């Protein structure tokens, strides 16, 4: 079951990300900082009432030649190691994209595995006409999903919300 995150889920969501991103200790702090931002979408997947996965959509910007465009970043996506390889991540990504599309958002960007996310509706963002916000993001990892509000003039530089920069959560370290 996928639903909106509730305050009583915060601890379990933190644990999911601490375990899923044990090599990236900033991720649970990032989640705490993002969830208070206006327009943030935070979803949990539960199995038998237990939080098994979590995904966030955060308002960001596309610096397109005609004007700024409100877009989303899908980050982070985490699944508890005991629940991985069951389709939970796939279901969370699909629901996040449906929510973004229903909100009229044209584009969703992320940093991640092209193989994983390519099978879930994302494509190479650089090849699609977008510029990475940081050279620390490997080109193949910079990806985008074009939703129904997308228009061909929407090209340019992806700009993360300030929180990603403040916590140094852009690109590889």
Order of alpha helices (4+ residues) and beta strands (2+ residues): beta-alpha-alpha-beta-beta-beta-alpha-beta-alpha-beta-beta-beta-beta-alpha
